[in-house]
């Protein structure tokens, strides 16, 4: 299930099988949210000799 937030503040869940059709039919009702990604973390390199 995917959670979709609408412009009227309502939040609904859509099954993945219906997501593409839902998006096409309701594009003007969906609120677009931009989420800023955090800094990428680098795993420490272990030096084994």
mmCIF file of the N, C-alpha and C atoms, coordinates in Angstrom:
data_MODEL
# 
_entry.id   MODEL 
# 
loop_
_atom_site.group_PDB 
_atom_site.id 
_atom_site.type_symbol 
_atom_site.label_atom_id 
_atom_site.label_alt_id 
_atom_site.label_comp_id 
_atom_site.label_asym_id 
_atom_site.label_entity_id 
_atom_site.label_seq_id 
_atom_site.pdbx_PDB_ins_code 
_atom_site.Cartn_x 
_atom_site.Cartn_y 
_atom_site.Cartn_z 
_atom_site.occupancy 
_atom_site.B_iso_or_equiv 
_atom_site.pdbx_formal_charge 
_atom_site.auth_seq_id 
_atom_site.auth_comp_id 
_atom_site.auth_asym_id 
_atom_site.auth_atom_id 
_atom_site.pdbx_PDB_model_num 
ATOM 1   N N  . UNK A 1 1  ? 0.831  -1.191 0.000   1.00 0.00 ? 1  UNK A N  1 
ATOM 2   C CA . UNK A 1 1  ? 0.000  0.000  0.000   1.00 0.00 ? 1  UNK A CA 1 
ATOM 3   C C  . UNK A 1 1  ? 0.876  1.255  0.000   1.00 0.00 ? 1  UNK A C  1 
ATOM 4   N N  . UNK A 1 2  ? 0.456  2.220  -0.771  1.00 0.00 ? 2  UNK A N  1 
ATOM 5   C CA . UNK A 1 2  ? 1.129  3.510  -0.813  1.00 0.00 ? 2  UNK A CA 1 
ATOM 6   C C  . UNK A 1 2  ? 0.223  4.545  -0.174  1.00 0.00 ? 2  UNK A C  1 
ATOM 7   N N  . UNK A 1 3  ? 0.805  5.461  0.575   1.00 0.00 ? 3  UNK A N  1 
ATOM 8   C CA . UNK A 1 3  ? 0.048  6.538  1.195   1.00 0.00 ? 3  UNK A CA 1 
ATOM 9   C C  . UNK A 1 3  ? 0.149  7.761  0.304   1.00 0.00 ? 3  UNK A C  1 
ATOM 10  N N  . UNK A 1 4  ? -1.015 8.353  0.003   1.00 0.00 ? 4  UNK A N  1 
ATOM 11  C CA . UNK A 1 4  ? -1.072 9.521  -0.871  1.00 0.00 ? 4  UNK A CA 1 
ATOM 12  C C  . UNK A 1 4  ? -1.768 10.642 -0.116  1.00 0.00 ? 4  UNK A C  1 
ATOM 13  N N  . UNK A 1 5  ? -1.150 11.824 -0.077  1.00 0.00 ? 5  UNK A N  1 
ATOM 14  C CA . UNK A 1 5  ? -1.753 12.975 0.587   1.00 0.00 ? 5  UNK A CA 1 
ATOM 15  C C  . UNK A 1 5  ? -2.389 13.864 -0.474  1.00 0.00 ? 5  UNK A C  1 
ATOM 16  N N  . UNK A 1 6  ? -3.659 14.182 -0.248  1.00 0.00 ? 6  UNK A N  1 
ATOM 17  C CA . UNK A 1 6  ? -4.390 15.018 -1.189  1.00 0.00 ? 6  UNK A CA 1 
ATOM 18  C C  . UNK A 1 6  ? -4.316 16.479 -0.756  1.00 0.00 ? 6  UNK A C  1 
ATOM 19  N N  . UNK A 1 7  ? -4.598 17.376 -1.692  1.00 0.00 ? 7  UNK A N  1 
ATOM 20  C CA . UNK A 1 7  ? -4.517 18.807 -1.422  1.00 0.00 ? 7  UNK A CA 1 
ATOM 21  C C  . UNK A 1 7  ? -5.517 19.261 -0.368  1.00 0.00 ? 7  UNK A C  1 
ATOM 22  N N  . UNK A 1 8  ? -6.608 18.521 -0.170  1.00 0.00 ? 8  UNK A N  1 
ATOM 23  C CA . UNK A 1 8  ? -7.599 18.895 0.839   1.00 0.00 ? 8  UNK A CA 1 
ATOM 24  C C  . UNK A 1 8  ? -7.195 18.423 2.238   1.00 0.00 ? 8  UNK A C  1 
ATOM 25  N N  . UNK A 1 9  ? -5.990 17.846 2.375   1.00 0.00 ? 9  UNK A N  1 
ATOM 26  C CA . UNK A 1 9  ? -5.480 17.404 3.662   1.00 0.00 ? 9  UNK A CA 1 
ATOM 27  C C  . UNK A 1 9  ? -5.767 15.947 3.959   1.00 0.00 ? 9  UNK A C  1 
ATOM 28  N N  . UNK A 1 10 ? -6.607 15.324 3.156   1.00 0.00 ? 10 UNK A N  1 
ATOM 29  C CA . UNK A 1 10 ? -6.949 13.922 3.350   1.00 0.00 ? 10 UNK A CA 1 
ATOM 30  C C  . UNK A 1 10 ? -5.777 13.034 2.945   1.00 0.00 ? 10 UNK A C  1 
ATOM 31  N N  . UNK A 1 11 ? -5.582 11.954 3.692   1.00 0.00 ? 11 UNK A N  1 
ATOM 32  C CA . UNK A 1 11 ? -4.546 10.980 3.380   1.00 0.00 ? 11 UNK A CA 1 
ATOM 33  C C  . UNK A 1 11 ? -5.227 9.654  3.108   1.00 0.00 ? 11 UNK A C  1 
ATOM 34  N N  . UNK A 1 12 ? -4.891 9.045  1.970   1.00 0.00 ? 12 UNK A N  1 
ATOM 35  C CA . UNK A 1 12 ? -5.497 7.765  1.625   1.00 0.00 ? 12 UNK A CA 1 
ATOM 36  C C  . UNK A 1 12 ? -4.413 6.761  1.273   1.00 0.00 ? 12 UNK A C  1 
ATOM 37  N N  . UNK A 1 13 ? -4.776 5.491  1.334   1.00 0.00 ? 13 UNK A N  1 
ATOM 38  C CA . UNK A 1 13 ? -3.843 4.441  0.955   1.00 0.00 ? 13 UNK A CA 1 
ATOM 39  C C  . UNK A 1 13 ? -4.345 3.770  -0.307  1.00 0.00 ? 13 UNK A C  1 
ATOM 40  N N  . UNK A 1 14 ? -3.414 3.543  -1.237  1.00 0.00 ? 14 UNK A N  1 
ATOM 41  C CA . UNK A 1 14 ? -3.747 2.955  -2.532  1.00 0.00 ? 14 UNK A CA 1 
ATOM 42  C C  . UNK A 1 14 ? -2.905 1.694  -2.719  1.00 0.00 ? 14 UNK A C  1 
ATOM 43  N N  . UNK A 1 15 ? -3.544 0.581  -3.083  1.00 0.00 ? 15 UNK A N  1 
ATOM 44  C CA . UNK A 1 15 ? -2.780 -0.641 -3.358  1.00 0.00 ? 15 UNK A CA 1 
ATOM 45  C C  . UNK A 1 15 ? -1.866 -0.437 -4.562  1.00 0.00 ? 15 UNK A C  1 
ATOM 46  N N  . UNK A 1 16 ? -0.710 -1.074 -4.557  1.00 0.00 ? 16 UNK A N  1 
ATOM 47  C CA . UNK A 1 16 ? 0.271  -0.896 -5.633  1.00 0.00 ? 16 UNK A CA 1 
ATOM 48  C C  . UNK A 1 16 ? -0.319 -1.255 -6.992  1.00 0.00 ? 16 UNK A C  1 
ATOM 49  N N  . UNK A 1 17 ? -1.228 -2.229 -7.032  1.00 0.00 ? 17 UNK A N  1 
ATOM 50  C CA . UNK A 1 17 ? -1.826 -2.646 -8.301  1.00 0.00 ? 17 UNK A CA 1 
ATOM 51  C C  . UNK A 1 17 ? -2.673 -1.532 -8.918  1.00 0.00 ? 17 UNK A C  1 
ATOM 52  N N  . UNK A 1 18 ? -3.190 -0.628 -8.092  1.00 0.00 ? 18 UNK A N  1 
ATOM 53  C CA . UNK A 1 18 ? -4.071 0.445  -8.564  1.00 0.00 ? 18 UNK A CA 1 
ATOM 54  C C  . UNK A 1 18 ? -3.382 1.801  -8.604  1.00 0.00 ? 18 UNK A C  1 
ATOM 55  N N  . UNK A 1 19 ? -2.117 1.860  -8.215  1.00 0.00 ? 19 UNK A N  1 
ATOM 56  C CA . UNK A 1 19 ? -1.432 3.141  -8.063  1.00 0.00 ? 19 UNK A CA 1 
ATOM 57  C C  . UNK A 1 19 ? -1.318 3.917  -9.369  1.00 0.00 ? 19 UNK A C  1 
ATOM 58  N N  . UNK A 1 20 ? -0.897 3.274  -10.433 1.00 0.00 ? 20 UNK A N  1 
ATOM 59  C CA . UNK A 1 20 ? -0.720 3.977  -11.709 1.00 0.00 ? 20 UNK A CA 1 
ATOM 60  C C  . UNK A 1 20 ? -2.032 4.595  -12.189 1.00 0.00 ? 20 UNK A C  1 
ATOM 61  N N  . UNK A 1 21 ? -3.105 3.818  -12.141 1.00 0.00 ? 21 UNK A N  1 
ATOM 62  C CA . UNK A 1 21 ? -4.409 4.324  -12.582 1.00 0.00 ? 21 UNK A CA 1 
ATOM 63  C C  . UNK A 1 21 ? -4.890 5.455  -11.672 1.00 0.00 ? 21 UNK A C  1 
ATOM 64  N N  . UNK A 1 22 ? -4.688 5.309  -10.359 1.00 0.00 ? 22 UNK A N  1 
ATOM 65  C CA . UNK A 1 22 ? -5.092 6.352  -9.413  1.00 0.00 ? 22 UNK A CA 1 
ATOM 66  C C  . UNK A 1 22 ? -4.352 7.653  -9.695  1.00 0.00 ? 22 UNK A C  1 
ATOM 67  N N  . UNK A 1 23 ? -3.038 7.560  -9.924  1.00 0.00 ? 23 UNK A N  1 
ATOM 68  C CA . UNK A 1 23 ? -2.248 8.761  -10.188 1.00 0.00 ? 23 UNK A CA 1 
ATOM 69  C C  . UNK A 1 23 ? -2.711 9.470  -11.461 1.00 0.00 ? 23 UNK A C  1 
ATOM 70  N N  . UNK A 1 24 ? -3.007 8.705  -12.506 1.00 0.00 ? 24 UNK A N  1 
ATOM 71  C CA . UNK A 1 24 ? -3.466 9.298  -13.759 1.00 0.00 ? 24 UNK A CA 1 
ATOM 72  C C  . UNK A 1 24 ? -4.791 10.030 -13.574 1.00 0.00 ? 24 UNK A C  1 
ATOM 73  N N  . UNK A 1 25 ? -5.696 9.452  -12.825 1.00 0.00 ? 25 UNK A N  1 
ATOM 74  C CA . UNK A 1 25 ? -7.037 10.029 -12.658 1.00 0.00 ? 25 UNK A CA 1 
ATOM 75  C C  . UNK A 1 25 ? -7.079 11.173 -11.652 1.00 0.00 ? 25 UNK A C  1 
ATOM 76  N N  . UNK A 1 26 ? -6.139 11.224 -10.717 1.00 0.00 ? 26 UNK A N  1 
ATOM 77  C CA . UNK A 1 26 ? -6.213 12.183 -9.618  1.00 0.00 ? 26 UNK A CA 1 
ATOM 78  C C  . UNK A 1 26 ? -5.005 13.109 -9.519  1.00 0.00 ? 26 UNK A C  1 
ATOM 79  N N  . UNK A 1 27 ? -4.278 13.259 -10.597 1.00 0.00 ? 27 UNK A N  1 
ATOM 80  C CA . UNK A 1 27 ? -3.047 14.053 -10.582 1.00 0.00 ? 27 UNK A CA 1 
ATOM 81  C C  . UNK A 1 27 ? -3.276 15.470 -10.032 1.00 0.00 ? 27 UNK A C  1 
ATOM 82  N N  . UNK A 1 28 ? -4.408 16.097 -10.358 1.00 0.00 ? 28 UNK A N  1 
ATOM 83  C CA . UNK A 1 28 ? -4.674 17.465 -9.921  1.00 0.00 ? 28 UNK A CA 1 
ATOM 84  C C  . UNK A 1 28 ? -5.094 17.546 -8.451  1.00 0.00 ? 28 UNK A C  1 
ATOM 85  N N  . UNK A 1 29 ? -5.423 16.442 -7.814  1.00 0.00 ? 29 UNK A N  1 
ATOM 86  C CA . UNK A 1 29 ? -5.850 16.414 -6.413  1.00 0.00 ? 29 UNK A CA 1 
ATOM 87  C C  . UNK A 1 29 ? -4.718 16.049 -5.457  1.00 0.00 ? 29 UNK A C  1 
ATOM 88  N N  . UNK A 1 30 ? -3.581 15.594 -5.987  1.00 0.00 ? 30 UNK A N  1 
ATOM 89  C CA . UNK A 1 30 ? -2.496 15.083 -5.154  1.00 0.00 ? 30 UNK A CA 1 
ATOM 90  C C  . UNK A 1 30 ? -1.528 16.201 -4.786  1.00 0.00 ? 30 UNK A C  1 
ATOM 91  N N  . UNK A 1 31 ? -1.175 16.252 -3.508  1.00 0.00 ? 31 UNK A N  1 
ATOM 92  C CA . UNK A 1 31 ? -0.209 17.236 -3.032  1.00 0.00 ? 31 UNK A CA 1 
ATOM 93  C C  . UNK A 1 31 ? 1.192  16.667 -3.216  1.00 0.00 ? 31 UNK A C  1 
ATOM 94  N N  . UNK A 1 32 ? 2.042  17.437 -3.853  1.00 0.00 ? 32 UNK A N  1 
ATOM 95  C CA . UNK A 1 32 ? 3.430  17.014 -4.075  1.00 0.00 ? 32 UNK A CA 1 
ATOM 96  C C  . UNK A 1 32 ? 4.252  17.444 -2.866  1.00 0.00 ? 32 UNK A C  1 
ATOM 97  N N  . UNK A 1 33 ? 4.973  16.493 -2.288  1.00 0.00 ? 33 UNK A N  1 
ATOM 98  C CA . UNK A 1 33 ? 5.823  16.800 -1.153  1.00 0.00 ? 33 UNK A CA 1 
ATOM 99  C C  . UNK A 1 33 ? 7.270  16.513 -1.538  1.00 0.00 ? 33 UNK A C  1 
ATOM 100 N N  . UNK A 1 34 ? 8.126  17.472 -1.241  1.00 0.00 ? 34 UNK A N  1 
ATOM 101 C CA . UNK A 1 34 ? 9.547  17.299 -1.511  1.00 0.00 ? 34 UNK A CA 1 
ATOM 102 C C  . UNK A 1 34 ? 10.242 17.038 -0.197  1.00 0.00 ? 34 UNK A C  1 
ATOM 103 N N  . UNK A 1 35 ? 11.024 15.999 -0.157  1.00 0.00 ? 35 UNK A N  1 
ATOM 104 C CA . UNK A 1 35 ? 11.726 15.636 1.061   1.00 0.00 ? 35 UNK A CA 1 
ATOM 105 C C  . UNK A 1 35 ? 13.221 15.696 0.786   1.00 0.00 ? 35 UNK A C  1 
ATOM 106 N N  . UNK A 1 36 ? 13.913 16.481 1.593   1.00 0.00 ? 36 UNK A N  1 
ATOM 107 C CA . UNK A 1 36 ? 15.347 16.633 1.400   1.00 0.00 ? 36 UNK A CA 1 
ATOM 108 C C  . UNK A 1 36 ? 16.052 15.436 2.030   1.00 0.00 ? 36 UNK A C  1 
ATOM 109 N N  . UNK A 1 37 ? 16.915 14.838 1.272   1.00 0.00 ? 37 UNK A N  1 
ATOM 110 C CA . UNK A 1 37 ? 17.656 13.675 1.740   1.00 0.00 ? 37 UNK A CA 1 
ATOM 111 C C  . UNK A 1 37 ? 18.795 14.127 2.649   1.00 0.00 ? 37 UNK A C  1 
ATOM 112 N N  . UNK A 1 38 ? 19.127 13.296 3.620   1.00 0.00 ? 38 UNK A N  1 
ATOM 113 C CA . UNK A 1 38 ? 20.230 13.584 4.524   1.00 0.00 ? 38 UNK A CA 1 
ATOM 114 C C  . UNK A 1 38 ? 21.556 13.350 3.828   1.00 0.00 ? 38 UNK A C  1 
ATOM 115 N N  . UNK A 1 39 ? 22.634 13.678 4.523   1.00 0.00 ? 39 UNK A N  1 
ATOM 116 C CA . UNK A 1 39 ? 23.958 13.468 3.948   1.00 0.00 ? 39 UNK A CA 1 
ATOM 117 C C  . UNK A 1 39 ? 24.228 11.979 3.814   1.00 0.00 ? 39 UNK A C  1 
ATOM 118 N N  . UNK A 1 40 ? 24.875 11.616 2.753   1.00 0.00 ? 40 UNK A N  1 
ATOM 119 C CA . UNK A 1 40 ? 25.234 10.215 2.527   1.00 0.00 ? 40 UNK A CA 1 
ATOM 120 C C  . UNK A 1 40 ? 26.359 9.836  3.487   1.00 0.00 ? 40 UNK A C  1 
ATOM 121 N N  . UNK A 1 41 ? 26.195 8.695  4.116   1.00 0.00 ? 41 UNK A N  1 
ATOM 122 C CA . UNK A 1 41 ? 27.200 8.231  5.063   1.00 0.00 ? 41 UNK A CA 1 
ATOM 123 C C  . UNK A 1 41 ? 28.120 7.235  4.378   1.00 0.00 ? 41 UNK A C  1 
ATOM 124 N N  . UNK A 1 42 ? 29.399 7.311  4.717   1.00 0.00 ? 42 UNK A N  1 
ATOM 125 C CA . UNK A 1 42 ? 30.389 6.419  4.137   1.00 0.00 ? 42 UNK A CA 1 
ATOM 126 C C  . UNK A 1 42 ? 30.848 5.452  5.230   1.00 0.00 ? 42 UNK A C  1 
ATOM 127 N N  . UNK A 1 43 ? 30.825 4.180  4.917   1.00 0.00 ? 43 UNK A N  1 
ATOM 128 C CA . UNK A 1 43 ? 31.280 3.176  5.870   1.00 0.00 ? 43 UNK A CA 1 
ATOM 129 C C  . UNK A 1 43 ? 32.790 3.278  6.028   1.00 0.00 ? 43 UNK A C  1 
ATOM 130 N N  . UNK A 1 44 ? 33.287 3.170  7.244   1.00 0.00 ? 44 UNK A N  1 
ATOM 131 C CA . UNK A 1 44 ? 34.741 3.228  7.443   1.00 0.00 ? 44 UNK A CA 1 
ATOM 132 C C  . UNK A 1 44 ? 35.423 2.008  6.801   1.00 0.00 ? 44 UNK A C  1 
ATOM 133 N N  . UNK A 1 45 ? 36.585 2.253  6.252   1.00 0.00 ? 45 UNK A N  1 
ATOM 134 C CA . UNK A 1 45 ? 37.339 1.187  5.594   1.00 0.00 ? 45 UNK A CA 1 
ATOM 135 C C  . UNK A 1 45 ? 38.276 0.578  6.623   1.00 0.00 ? 45 UNK A C  1 
ATOM 136 N N  . UNK A 1 46 ? 38.185 -0.735 6.793   1.00 0.00 ? 46 UNK A N  1 
ATOM 137 C CA . UNK A 1 46 ? 39.073 -1.385 7.749   1.00 0.00 ? 46 UNK A CA 1 
ATOM 138 C C  . UNK A 1 46 ? 40.337 -1.846 7.025   1.00 0.00 ? 46 UNK A C  1 
ATOM 139 N N  . UNK A 1 47 ? 41.461 -1.569 7.622   1.00 0.00 ? 47 UNK A N  1 
ATOM 140 C CA . UNK A 1 47 ? 42.725 -1.997 7.005   1.00 0.00 ? 47 UNK A CA 1 
ATOM 141 C C  . UNK A 1 47 ? 43.203 -3.241 7.728   1.00 0.00 ? 47 UNK A C  1 
ATOM 142 N N  . UNK A 1 48 ? 43.051 -4.379 7.102   1.00 0.00 ? 48 UNK A N  1 
ATOM 143 C CA . UNK A 1 48 ? 43.501 -5.639 7.704   1.00 0.00 ? 48 UNK A CA 1 
ATOM 144 C C  . UNK A 1 48 ? 44.763 -6.113 6.992   1.00 0.00 ? 48 UNK A C  1 
ATOM 145 N N  . UNK A 1 49 ? 45.853 -6.229 7.776   1.00 0.00 ? 49 UNK A N  1 
ATOM 146 C CA . UNK A 1 49 ? 47.138 -6.657 7.204   1.00 0.00 ? 49 UNK A CA 1 
ATOM 147 C C  . UNK A 1 49 ? 47.677 -7.836 7.949   1.00 0.00 ? 49 UNK A C  1 
# 
